[in-house]
């Protein structure tokens, strides 16, 4: 069993922890001087620097050496030599001046380290430190120190105040986790008994597979509950005092959540305070609290051993019911809408300006903005981002499915029967499906999509030959010495936001289209496939959804398509005028009363109650009618059939060394179609002003009604 599976590390005393860390360090990484002789040291840009850990007590020296080794050899990030050396200087000076300091790096959080650096600068140079050193030090404590704390922790991983799968291998992750770099900090909750229960609840749910790291947002939701408890009660335990007041407390919390100022995450995400909070978001917060109450009440005995004596002993079914009942009920929006659909005008602007993302920074190109103005813009120098958004447009996949796709994601598709060698136009693309267990993780794509993927593979091989066969198709450009990190989602979103501001894309209605909302390309792709007539089951398979209802939420209702579909089924021209036929044709063929279907090259006179056994072989059917207006279509079909026969028979002879036999089923059917077309064109030549019926079946059809045998029963009735 691995450490990630077990969730625990072996217990160790403080002295044993230092010895354990020192034993894990290779000889060249042992303090006090680190750098010379390490093979990867020059490649990280640290060739002119070295770690000088002299003059530090043993815990500090070993811990800082272990953090630097973890960064470079495990995380793939260049060792933070400069901030570590600055911290060492500050620790030496603090020890020399007998300034109180923590006993180890594990006991020193980021705020304490920042305070120490500020004291060091003011004590030595009489000024505050610049922003650069403070930022680098915070980055060191945000990731590397978390790895140190996790390595020395002897309890369950969820007992820590900060959770980071990047730093703690015990945290369970899905094989294709798109947000593995996310850091969750339940330790920031101020209420102690709530903090302990939240850690236990979320950790247990994640360990059991009920939650995933990408969906563990309850920590953020319950942090709002923690703030409300501090504001609403002098003693937060009063929320459990009287079960009869549970509904009133839930209603008060709901009103508090409706204030946009209380949702700092929304203001940070959208860069502004929203005017109002959607009821769906409020329901999510209320559900998170009710689920926490339910979990603790269901596992009351375990709660006493994990949390200890606390107000959780008072939680009851009445509390759970009171909070669950206060969720808002509101009508669901219509399934079909075009809010997320990107029309042709916006797509044309996007594809025309996409080369700007891959253009080197020192170069410029002319682009046309959404308002029609032309500007010169500098390149972004990131061809990976250009190909990622292009793949999203062409395939409709989620951004995580493209960003974390495997490097060898293309595979040959099954060759259809009768296809010639080298004629394969589709391949299978395996994307990184991580949202739905058991959902498909591959689709068929055309050569255009395959060309984009193959171009990205060549780019990776040229720019990162040291990685050989990397794990991901799109790689992180920084802090990726081992090639094990995918392209950063934050970098992708930042480039697309800046790109949207420069290009100012607008659709046909004048609405702005922000590329940072890339999920709209999924709506657009699925809408276009639905408009092509794909069955809902096929659309669901392509989208990778669990239910067809979810697929319907992605289909936009476009008025243009509704009108086109109506014109396709009605006997109308594109301008809305009715199709007119000559009265002679109506009298002779009874077309006005009996034509059931309109075909590209004629009409079908088969009554609705009569079943058809001809399939698509209308040319040789006795109830097929055409006239001189379809002469060009029939002639084109004849020319195409002759060309197809010639190409196929030539390829057959070249492959097998003999001519295709006359009894070949495919050849016999094509020749029958060709003969029928010759007979139809000859009949139209003889009677250019009249429609002809059944001329392609080999025998002239008698004028007047066509004798047909109708079923005695309605074919729509169920048969036994």
C-alpha positions as MATLAB code, in Angstrom:
seq = 'XXXXXXXXXXXXXXXXXXXXXXXXXXXXXXXXXXXXXXXXXXXXXXXXXXXXXXXXXXXXXXXXXXXXXXXXXXXXXXXXXXXXXXXXXXXXXXXXXXXXXXXXXXXXXXXXXXXXXXXXXXXXXXXXXXXXXXXXXXXXXXXXXXXXXXXXXXXXXXXXXXXXXXXXXXXXXXXXXXXXXXXXXXXXXXXXXXXXXXXXXXXXXXXXXXXXXXXXXXXXXXXXXXXXXXXXXXXXXXXXXXXXXXXXXXXXXXXXXXXXXXXXXXXXXXXXXXXXXXXXXXXXXXXXXXXXXXXXXXXXXXXXXXXXXXXXXXXXXXXXXXXXXXXXXXXXXXXXXXXXXXXXXXXXXXXXXXXXXXXXXXXXXXXXXXXXXXXXXXXXXXXXXXXXXXXXXXXXXXXXXXXXXXXXXXXXXXXXXXXXXXXXXXXXXXXXXXXXXXXXXXXXXXXXXXXXXXXXXXXXXXXXXXXXXXXXXXXXXXXXXXXXXXXXXXXXXXXXXXXXXXXXXXXXXXXXXXXXXXXXXXXXXXXXXXXXXXXXXXXXXXXXXXXXXXXXXXXXXXXXXXXXXXXXXXXXXXXXXXXXXXXXXXXXXXXXXXXXXXXXXXXXXXXXXXXXXXXXXXXXXXXXXXXXXXXXXXXXXXXXXXXXXXXXXXXXXXXXXXXXXXXXXXXXXXXXXXXXXXXXXXXXXXXXXXXXXXXXXXXXXXXXXXXXXXXXXXXXXXXX';
ca = [
       0.000    0.000    0.000;
       1.374    3.404   -0.979;
       1.432    6.492    1.192;
      -1.288    8.067   -0.993;
      -3.528    5.048   -0.362;
      -2.857    4.721    3.341;
      -3.484    8.362    4.272;
      -0.974    8.155    7.119;
       2.770    8.333    7.640;
       4.695    6.555   10.346;
       4.761    8.343   13.654;
       8.034    9.976   14.625;
       9.415   12.024   17.495;
      10.809   15.518   16.756;
      14.381   14.196   16.773;
      13.446   11.257   14.559;
      11.821   13.582   12.054;
      15.061   15.517   11.542;
      16.994   12.282   11.198;
      14.407   10.977    8.736;
      14.710   14.099    6.573;
      18.500   13.979    6.661;
      18.501   10.300    5.655;
      16.388   11.097    2.569;
      18.891   13.654    1.263;
      21.565   12.449   -1.212;
      25.172   13.246   -0.272;
      25.396   16.272   -2.585;
      22.269   17.745   -0.960;
      23.507   17.491    2.619;
      24.001   20.845    4.411;
      25.692   23.193    4.990;
      26.839   23.983    1.376;
      24.668   22.768   -1.520;
      25.104   23.349   -5.226;
      28.534   22.390   -6.617;
      28.511   18.949   -8.219;
      24.727   18.618   -8.638;
      24.086   17.701  -12.291;
      20.816   19.620  -12.715;
      22.042   22.739  -10.901;
      23.293   24.711  -13.985;
      20.126   23.935  -15.972;
      17.939   25.635  -13.355;
      19.732   28.980  -13.542;
      21.357   28.510  -10.128;
      24.845   27.820  -11.495;
      26.188   31.065   -9.976;
      24.504   30.541   -6.615;
      24.689   27.970   -3.864;
      22.780   27.284   -0.702;
      24.757   28.406    2.315;
      23.157   26.940    5.434;
      26.070   27.521    7.786;
      25.405   28.925   11.219;
      21.888   27.461   11.559;
      20.628   25.003   14.143;
      20.222   21.487   12.800;
      16.430   21.485   12.304;
      16.573   24.634   10.143;
      19.503   23.488    8.005;
      18.120   20.001    7.342;
      14.586   21.265    6.682;
      15.679   23.962    4.214;
      17.964   21.479    2.421;
      15.083   18.985    2.210;
      12.747   21.667    0.810;
      15.265   22.639   -1.895;
      15.784   18.965   -2.814;
      12.025   18.354   -2.945;
      11.523   21.333   -5.227;
      14.094   20.266   -7.793;
      13.941   16.466   -7.686;
      10.274   15.788   -6.861;
       8.231   18.809   -7.877;
      10.320   19.717  -10.937;
      10.675   23.343   -9.784;
      14.103   25.038   -9.653;
      15.317   25.240   -6.083;
      14.482   28.588   -4.454;
      18.095   29.463   -3.700;
      17.706   33.219   -3.355;
      14.725   33.304   -0.919;
      16.226   30.469    1.146;
      19.559   32.303    1.453;
      17.749   35.500    2.453;
      15.801   33.578    5.086;
      19.080   32.081    6.330;
      20.602   35.560    6.686;
      17.556   36.718    8.627;
      17.687   33.658   10.922;
      21.408   34.163   11.620;
      20.873   37.806   12.514;
      17.857   36.985   14.686;
      19.857   34.345   16.571;
      22.790   36.740   17.013;
      20.492   39.452   18.410;
      18.549   36.953   20.515;
      15.294   37.712   18.729;
      12.661   35.025   19.428;
      12.146   32.700   16.463;
      10.190   29.436   16.012;
      11.961   26.181   16.779;
      11.840   24.937   13.166;
      10.594   25.759    9.669;
       7.606   23.496   10.316;
       6.554   25.786   13.159;
       7.054   28.945   11.078;
       4.146   29.942    8.857;
       4.280   32.380    5.945;
       3.202   35.359    8.054;
       5.954   34.712   10.631;
       8.580   34.358    7.871;
       7.409   37.591    6.238;
       7.590   39.396    9.579;
      11.132   38.086   10.096;
      12.260   39.316    6.646;
      10.758   42.742    7.311;
      12.597   42.929   10.644;
      15.843   41.874    8.949;
      15.638   44.603    6.279;
      14.688   47.357    8.715;
      17.312   46.265   11.256;
      20.125   46.048    8.715;
      19.291   48.587    5.975;
      16.661   50.756    7.698;
      14.034   50.095    5.026;
      11.286   47.621    4.220;
      12.037   44.744    1.811;
      11.023   45.117   -1.839;
       7.997   43.239   -3.149;
      10.134   40.691   -5.050;
      11.831   39.004   -2.060;
       8.603   38.909   -0.077;
       6.712   37.340   -3.018;
       9.386   34.665   -3.570;
       9.408   33.830    0.127;
       5.607   33.431    0.171;
       5.845   31.116   -2.851;
       8.429   29.001   -1.019;
       6.200   28.641    2.028;
       3.047   28.093   -0.017;
       4.267   24.832   -1.630;
       7.647   23.576   -0.397;
       6.915   24.118    3.288;
       3.573   22.316    2.890;
       5.496   19.334    1.495;
       7.810   19.448    4.512;
       4.901   19.583    6.961;
       3.093   16.743    5.183;
       6.228   14.576    5.190;
       6.653   14.970    8.940;
       2.962   14.613    9.803;
       2.045   11.353   11.551;
      -1.745   11.675   11.494;
      -4.325   11.481    8.692;
      -3.688   13.925    5.878;
      -6.975   15.727    6.496;
      -5.774   16.676    9.981;
      -3.483   19.333    8.471;
      -4.600   22.945    8.130;
      -3.580   23.188    4.461;
      -4.242   20.517    1.813;
      -2.235   20.349   -1.403;
      -2.010   17.182   -3.538;
       1.082   18.679   -5.126;
       2.783   18.692   -1.718;
       1.108   15.723   -0.023;
       1.052   12.394   -1.923;
      -1.417   10.925    0.574;
      -4.345   12.978   -0.750;
      -6.380   10.747   -3.103;
      -6.555   12.014   -6.664;
      -8.312   10.864   -9.802;
      -6.045    9.622  -12.581;
      -6.910   12.674  -14.684;
      -7.382   15.327  -12.046;
      -7.496   18.723  -13.800;
      -6.987   20.831  -10.628;
      -4.218   18.985   -8.808;
      -2.414   22.268   -7.989;
      -5.357   23.671   -6.031;
      -4.661   24.367   -2.337;
      -7.488   24.072    0.206;
      -7.014   25.675    3.637;
      -9.698   24.509    6.100;
      -7.384   25.600    8.897;
      -8.452   29.202    8.263;
     -11.866   28.572    9.818;
     -11.943   30.495   13.083;
     -14.464   28.339   14.959;
     -12.504   25.403   16.383;
     -15.294   22.806   16.605;
     -16.470   23.719   13.087;
     -12.928   23.525   11.706;
     -12.385   20.035   13.140;
     -15.706   18.754   11.774;
     -15.115   20.243    8.315;
     -11.701   18.606    8.064;
     -13.092   15.248    9.107;
     -16.174   15.490    6.887;
     -14.424   16.594    3.683;
     -11.427   14.313    4.227;
     -13.643   11.275    4.741;
     -15.778   12.108    1.701;
     -12.712   12.538   -0.473;
     -11.132    9.354    0.848;
     -14.334    7.402    0.113;
     -14.636    8.779   -3.425;
     -17.850   10.720   -2.727;
     -15.962   13.913   -3.554;
     -13.097   14.664   -5.896;
     -10.419   17.237   -5.514;
     -11.951   19.355   -8.284;
     -15.355   19.311   -6.548;
     -14.241   19.853   -2.966;
     -15.595   23.392   -2.991;
     -17.520   22.766    0.222;
     -14.438   24.014    2.063;
     -14.997   27.445    0.547;
     -18.755   27.272    1.141;
     -18.339   26.304    4.774;
     -15.810   29.114    5.243;
     -18.702   31.508    4.569;
     -20.739   29.675    7.187;
     -17.865   30.221    9.612;
     -17.891   33.977    8.923;
     -21.661   34.130    9.405;
     -21.445   32.337   12.750;
     -18.912   34.892   13.981;
     -21.117   37.795   12.870;
     -24.524   36.428   13.901;
     -23.772   35.026   17.396;
     -21.725   36.024   20.386;
     -21.216   32.290   20.890;
     -21.385   30.272   17.612;
     -22.596   27.245   19.600;
     -25.999   28.974   19.912;
     -26.809   27.771   16.402;
     -27.593   24.381   18.030;
     -29.240   25.723   21.179;
     -32.915   25.261   20.223;
     -33.891   22.860   17.389;
     -37.132   24.806   16.865;
     -35.081   27.817   15.761;
     -33.107   25.909   13.099;
     -35.372   27.081   10.280;
     -35.126   30.690   11.450;
     -31.334   30.457   11.570;
     -31.275   28.993    8.069;
     -33.500   31.812    6.805;
     -31.190   34.392    8.377;
     -28.168   32.727    6.777;
     -29.969   32.737    3.430;
     -30.563   36.487    3.673;
     -26.920   36.990    4.608;
     -25.791   34.970    1.579;
     -27.942   37.097   -0.729;
     -25.673   40.088   -0.067;
     -22.958   40.221   -2.788;
     -20.500   41.798   -0.364;
     -20.477   38.589    1.670;
     -19.236   36.534   -1.293;
     -15.617   37.592   -1.671;
     -14.925   34.709   -4.046;
     -17.389   36.109   -6.613;
     -15.884   39.575   -6.432;
     -12.408   38.129   -6.919;
     -13.492   35.862   -9.766;
     -15.337   38.524  -11.765;
     -13.171   41.487  -10.716;
     -16.245   43.320   -9.518;
     -18.990   42.940   -6.950;
     -22.038   41.355   -8.636;
     -25.360   43.159   -8.413;
     -27.116   40.111   -6.993;
     -26.450   36.512   -6.048;
     -28.179   33.805   -8.047;
     -30.554   31.638   -5.971;
     -28.786   28.524   -7.209;
     -25.569   29.657   -5.473;
     -27.461   30.303   -2.244;
     -28.958   26.818   -2.410;
     -25.478   25.344   -2.794;
     -24.313   27.005    0.429;
     -27.384   25.867    2.350;
     -26.995   22.308    1.058;
     -23.330   22.222    2.148;
     -24.298   23.138    5.730;
     -27.157   20.618    5.797;
     -24.851   17.860    4.525;
     -22.294   18.675    7.225;
     -24.992   18.490    9.908;
     -26.259   15.208    8.508;
     -22.769   13.675    8.372;
     -21.997   14.522   11.989;
     -25.420   13.355   13.217;
     -25.137   10.059   11.328;
     -21.650    9.379   12.712;
     -22.204   10.681   16.222;
     -19.977    8.148   17.970;
     -17.044    8.761   15.630;
     -17.579   12.525   15.944;
     -16.949   12.375   19.704;
     -13.636   10.583   19.174;
     -12.503   12.895   16.330;
     -13.837   16.284   17.433;
     -14.184   15.612   21.155;
     -16.821   17.215   23.369;
     -18.317   20.037   21.333;
     -21.612   21.670   20.334;
     -21.936   18.923   17.709;
     -23.346   16.739   20.488;
     -26.560   18.795   20.232;
     -27.147   18.407   16.480;
     -30.364   16.524   15.684;
     -32.661   15.599   12.826;
     -34.640   18.767   13.510;
     -31.576   20.885   12.769;
     -30.964   19.016    9.507;
     -34.599   19.321    8.390;
     -34.762   23.009    9.285;
     -31.693   23.863    7.216;
     -32.582   21.630    4.272;
     -36.110   23.071    4.057;
     -34.870   26.636    3.587;
     -33.438   26.084    0.149;
     -35.082   28.298   -2.450;
     -37.368   26.942   -5.145;
     -37.319   28.709   -8.473;
     -38.312   27.763  -12.020;
     -35.605   26.230  -14.113;
     -34.615   28.194  -17.213;
     -35.640   26.742  -20.574;
     -33.376   23.987  -21.793;
     -32.935   25.461  -25.267;
     -31.377   28.937  -25.403;
     -28.653   30.683  -27.332;
     -26.931   32.514  -24.472;
     -23.767   30.420  -24.838;
     -23.838   29.964  -28.610;
     -21.027   31.526  -30.667;
     -22.323   32.449  -34.109;
     -20.461   32.425  -37.412;
     -19.473   36.105  -37.260;
     -17.767   35.735  -33.875;
     -16.099   32.464  -34.874;
     -14.714   34.086  -38.014;
     -13.140   36.864  -35.915;
     -11.676   34.353  -33.463;
     -10.087   32.101  -36.065;
      -8.727   35.082  -38.009;
      -6.999   36.483  -34.906;
      -5.832   33.189  -33.368;
      -2.335   33.360  -34.971;
      -1.687   36.305  -32.647;
      -1.454   33.880  -29.703;
       1.326   31.881  -31.345;
       3.165   34.830  -32.863;
       6.523   35.675  -31.195;
       6.391   38.641  -28.848;
       8.765   40.733  -30.934;
       6.483   40.475  -33.975;
       3.185   42.183  -34.761;
       0.213   41.429  -36.988;
      -2.805   43.359  -38.189;
      -6.138   42.249  -36.759;
      -9.696   43.471  -37.247;
     -11.568   44.096  -33.997;
     -15.232   43.362  -33.462;
     -16.162   46.992  -34.158;
     -14.441   46.852  -37.568;
     -11.328   48.845  -36.662;
      -7.902   47.511  -37.643;
      -4.991   47.584  -35.201;
      -1.439   46.277  -34.994;
      -1.001   43.906  -32.041;
       2.093   42.192  -30.638;
       2.201   38.419  -30.444;
       1.751   36.445  -27.226;
       4.486   33.924  -28.018;
       2.424   30.929  -26.861;
       1.547   28.532  -29.709;
       0.305   25.972  -27.174;
      -2.563   28.251  -26.113;
      -3.404   28.852  -29.782;
      -3.721   25.119  -30.476;
      -5.639   24.456  -27.267;
      -8.421   26.899  -28.069;
      -8.469   25.711  -31.689;
      -9.030   22.134  -30.497;
     -11.816   23.319  -28.210;
     -13.537   25.023  -31.137;
     -13.158   22.023  -33.453;
     -14.066   19.266  -30.980;
     -16.228   20.892  -28.301;
     -14.246   19.293  -25.495;
     -13.904   20.801  -22.024;
     -10.760   22.818  -21.345;
      -9.545   20.236  -18.812;
      -9.997   17.451  -21.369;
      -7.717   19.269  -23.814;
      -5.235   20.694  -21.313;
      -4.495   17.353  -19.648;
      -4.799   15.117  -22.728;
      -2.122   12.442  -23.076;
       0.761   13.024  -25.473;
      -0.081    9.911  -27.524;
      -3.795   10.746  -27.771;
      -4.296    9.751  -31.431;
      -5.083    6.203  -32.553;
      -6.191    4.745  -35.903;
      -9.934    4.434  -36.352;
     -11.523    1.255  -37.767;
     -11.234    1.330  -41.555;
     -14.680    1.124  -43.207;
     -15.318   -1.783  -45.545;
     -14.408   -1.042  -49.135;
     -12.116    1.874  -48.267;
      -8.875    2.057  -50.252;
      -5.475    2.125  -48.626;
      -4.431    5.628  -47.619;
      -8.001    6.977  -47.844;
      -8.685    7.108  -44.082;
     -10.062   10.540  -43.241;
     -10.812   10.072  -39.512;
      -8.784    9.037  -36.484;
      -9.676    8.421  -32.840;
      -8.846   11.181  -30.360;
      -8.569   10.136  -26.696;
      -9.214   13.106  -24.448;
      -8.780   13.400  -20.676;
     -12.262   12.508  -19.403;
     -12.247   13.168  -15.655;
     -15.716   14.452  -14.808;
     -17.986   11.386  -15.182;
     -16.986    7.869  -14.161;
     -17.526    5.352  -16.934;
     -18.181    7.991  -19.582;
     -16.506    7.640  -23.011;
     -13.053    9.155  -23.317;
     -12.575    9.155  -27.093;
     -14.245   10.493  -30.218;
     -13.642   10.263  -33.954;
     -12.082   13.394  -35.441;
     -11.191   14.438  -38.972;
      -7.778   15.151  -40.415;
      -8.045   18.850  -39.531;
      -8.128   18.066  -35.808;
      -5.441   15.398  -36.177;
      -3.185   17.911  -37.958;
      -3.412   20.333  -35.005;
      -2.518   17.565  -32.532;
       0.373   16.305  -34.683;
       1.699   19.861  -34.977;
       1.661   20.178  -31.164;
       3.494   16.848  -30.825;
       6.216   18.041  -33.211;
       6.513   21.316  -31.298;
       7.014   19.470  -27.976;
       9.663   17.175  -29.472;
      11.543   20.153  -30.915;
      11.443   22.363  -27.810;
      11.674   19.669  -25.102;
      13.802   16.846  -26.506;
      14.995   15.992  -22.996;
      11.528   14.741  -22.023;
      11.384   11.998  -24.676;
       7.745   10.865  -24.501;
       6.101   13.254  -21.991;
       2.895   12.406  -20.200;
       0.864   15.368  -21.442;
       0.290   16.856  -24.881;
       0.411   20.428  -23.573;
       3.232   21.102  -21.116;
       3.825   23.761  -18.481;
       6.506   26.198  -19.662;
       7.863   27.001  -16.182;
       8.763   24.949  -13.088;
       8.586   21.737  -15.092;
      12.070   20.234  -15.024;
      10.772   16.665  -15.340;
       8.019   17.330  -17.906;
       5.350   15.879  -15.584;
       3.109   18.975  -15.332;
       0.386   19.906  -17.826;
      -0.192   23.391  -19.158;
      -1.367   25.711  -16.384;
      -5.068   26.547  -16.359;
      -4.288   29.955  -14.851;
      -1.898   30.817  -17.678;
      -4.464   29.725  -20.268;
      -7.230   31.837  -18.730;
      -4.948   34.873  -18.425;
      -3.880   34.723  -22.081;
      -7.471   34.377  -23.266;
      -8.627   37.333  -21.151;
      -5.898   39.551  -22.572;
      -6.556   38.248  -26.079;
     -10.283   39.047  -25.729;
      -9.550   42.600  -24.606;
      -7.273   43.209  -27.607;
      -9.469   41.613  -30.285;
     -12.825   42.780  -28.791;
     -14.803   39.996  -30.470;
     -18.491   40.695  -31.101;
     -21.236   38.477  -32.515;
     -23.893   39.379  -35.076;
     -26.017   41.018  -32.358;
     -23.149   43.205  -31.185;
     -22.667   41.271  -27.933;
     -19.118   40.839  -26.689;
     -17.637   37.327  -26.653;
     -15.063   36.684  -23.924;
     -12.767   33.800  -24.776;
     -12.017   33.138  -21.109;
     -15.452   31.429  -21.023;
     -14.299   28.567  -23.257;
     -17.226   26.309  -22.308;
     -19.306   28.234  -24.849;
     -17.414   26.417  -27.617;
     -18.804   23.148  -26.262;
     -22.335   24.544  -26.536;
     -21.627   25.704  -30.080;
     -20.176   22.405  -31.291;
     -23.005   20.297  -29.857;
     -25.588   22.686  -31.278;
     -24.157   22.366  -34.772;
     -24.033   18.584  -34.556;
     -27.668   18.533  -33.436;
     -28.633   20.741  -36.375;
     -27.040   18.222  -38.719;
     -29.660   15.722  -37.582;
     -27.625   13.496  -35.251;
     -29.799   11.324  -32.997;
     -29.756   12.338  -29.368;
     -28.056    9.047  -28.396;
     -25.177    9.779  -30.777;
     -24.963   13.352  -29.504;
     -24.854   12.102  -25.911;
     -22.028    9.696  -26.794;
     -20.038   12.468  -28.486;
     -20.525   14.860  -25.561;
     -19.637   12.232  -22.957;
     -22.754   12.967  -20.896;
     -24.432   10.532  -18.516;
     -27.975   11.427  -19.634;
     -29.514   12.819  -22.832;
     -31.162   15.544  -20.756;
     -27.766   17.047  -20.011;
     -26.921   17.014  -23.719;
     -30.109   18.956  -24.458;
     -28.938   21.745  -22.120;
     -26.050   22.371  -24.513;
     -28.170   22.792  -27.651;
     -29.035   26.367  -28.536;
     -32.385   27.183  -30.093;
     -31.508   29.285  -33.117;
     -34.319   30.923  -35.064;
     -32.279   30.674  -38.259;
     -32.150   26.895  -37.980;
     -35.881   26.703  -37.164;
     -36.680   28.575  -40.359;
     -34.310   26.465  -42.440;
     -35.832   23.258  -41.066;
     -39.333   24.511  -41.884;
     -38.374   25.383  -45.440;
     -36.756   21.971  -45.850;
     -39.950   20.120  -44.901;
     -42.478   22.402  -46.590;
     -42.829   22.680  -50.347;
     -41.497   26.238  -50.312;
     -38.639   28.028  -51.941;
     -35.966   29.788  -49.860;
     -37.817   33.096  -50.330;
     -41.008   31.609  -48.864;
     -43.006   31.401  -52.112;
     -44.879   28.217  -52.979;
     -43.549   25.751  -55.537;
     -45.832   25.911  -58.605;
     -46.482   22.973  -60.952;
     -48.137   23.003  -64.357;
     -51.819   22.041  -64.465;
     -51.091   19.456  -67.150;
     -48.734   17.627  -64.833;
     -51.344   17.654  -62.093;
     -54.041   16.283  -64.391;
     -51.962   13.511  -65.896;
     -50.069   12.285  -62.835;
     -52.462   13.276  -60.032;
     -49.385   14.825  -58.474;
     -51.256   17.485  -56.584;
     -53.291   14.895  -54.665;
     -50.865   11.990  -54.369;
     -47.238   13.262  -54.126;
     -46.082   12.147  -50.691;
     -42.384   13.043  -50.752;
     -40.208   15.477  -52.666;
     -36.807   14.125  -53.742;
     -33.697   15.977  -54.985;
     -34.336   14.725  -58.547;
     -38.124   14.177  -58.602;
     -41.146   13.095  -56.566;
     -42.386    9.884  -54.936;
     -46.049    8.974  -55.528;
     -46.162    6.193  -52.950;
     -49.194    6.701  -50.671;
     -48.496    7.104  -46.958;
     -50.122    3.753  -46.079;
     -48.006    1.816  -48.577;
     -44.646    0.446  -47.392;
     -41.584    0.923  -49.622;
     -39.259   -1.995  -50.394;
     -36.941   -0.085  -52.743;
     -34.771    1.576  -50.104;
     -32.876    4.367  -51.875;
     -33.202    2.808  -55.354;
     -35.745    5.401  -56.546;
     -34.350    5.520  -60.090;
     -35.672    2.030  -60.845;
     -39.000    2.486  -59.026;
     -42.312    2.569  -60.934;
     -43.756    5.348  -58.726;
     -40.767    7.667  -59.170;
     -41.656   10.807  -61.159;
     -39.375   13.456  -62.605;
     -39.502   16.179  -65.230;
     -37.290   18.426  -67.319;
     -36.521   20.758  -64.384;
     -34.398   17.967  -62.882;
     -32.457   17.212  -66.062;
     -29.234   18.877  -64.823;
     -29.322   16.984  -61.509;
     -29.848   13.667  -63.282;
     -27.040   14.410  -65.759;
     -24.645   15.263  -62.900;
     -25.587   12.035  -61.168;
     -24.901   10.097  -64.352;
     -21.487   11.720  -64.790;
     -20.577   11.058  -61.158;
     -21.681    7.439  -61.458;
     -19.542    6.907  -64.582;
     -16.543    8.456  -62.828;
     -17.084    6.345  -59.707;
     -17.322    3.119  -61.717;
     -14.162    3.930  -63.641;
     -12.137    4.854  -60.526;
     -13.261    1.829  -58.524;
     -12.723   -0.729  -61.285;
      -9.285    0.750  -62.056;
      -8.290    0.590  -58.370;
      -9.579   -2.995  -58.163;
      -7.523   -4.035  -61.188;
      -4.415   -2.332  -59.816;
      -4.791   -4.006  -56.435;
      -5.781   -7.536  -57.555;
      -4.203   -7.744  -61.001;
      -7.505   -8.568  -62.712;
     -10.652   -6.763  -63.741;
     -13.644   -6.550  -61.439;
     -16.057   -9.415  -62.328;
     -19.423   -8.537  -63.815;
     -21.252  -10.367  -61.020;
     -19.717   -8.109  -58.361;
     -22.635   -6.852  -56.277;
     -21.371   -3.277  -56.056;
     -20.633   -3.081  -59.805;
     -23.988   -4.586  -60.741;
     -25.856   -2.015  -58.639;
     -23.881    0.927  -60.047;
     -24.461   -0.257  -63.616;
     -28.176   -0.616  -62.922;
     -28.253    2.987  -61.671;
     -26.354    4.133  -64.765;
     -28.765    2.337  -67.100;
     -31.749    3.806  -65.262;
     -30.308    7.307  -65.608;
     -29.809    6.771  -69.349;
     -33.449    5.685  -69.703;
     -34.716    8.638  -67.639;
     -32.740   11.193  -69.667;
     -33.874    9.598  -72.921;
     -37.523    9.798  -71.812;
     -37.135   13.440  -70.869;
     -35.536   14.122  -74.252;
     -38.491   12.577  -76.046;
     -41.076   14.448  -73.930;
     -39.407   17.649  -72.709;
     -42.693   19.309  -71.761;
     -44.112   16.415  -69.768;
     -43.233   14.641  -66.532;
     -42.332   10.955  -66.800;
     -43.202    8.180  -64.380;
     -41.271    4.944  -63.895;
     -39.060    5.567  -66.924;
     -36.000    4.167  -65.174;
     -37.484    0.769  -64.317;
     -37.093   -0.586  -67.857;
     -40.777   -0.735  -68.838;
     -42.940    2.228  -69.740;
     -45.520    2.989  -67.109;
     -49.079    3.150  -68.324;
     -50.713    6.564  -67.960;
     -53.321    7.011  -65.324;
     -53.477    5.568  -61.862;
     -50.746    3.171  -60.798;
     -52.061   -0.174  -59.505;
     -50.931   -0.625  -55.903;
     -51.829   -3.246  -53.307;
     -52.730   -1.601  -50.028;
     -52.397   -3.365  -46.690;
     -55.653   -4.585  -45.225;
     -54.569   -3.305  -41.832;
     -53.008   -0.062  -40.806;
     -49.244   -0.779  -40.721;
     -48.955    1.437  -37.668;
     -50.936   -1.068  -35.609;
     -48.915   -3.368  -33.385;
     -48.332   -6.807  -34.822;
     -48.391   -9.924  -32.712;
];
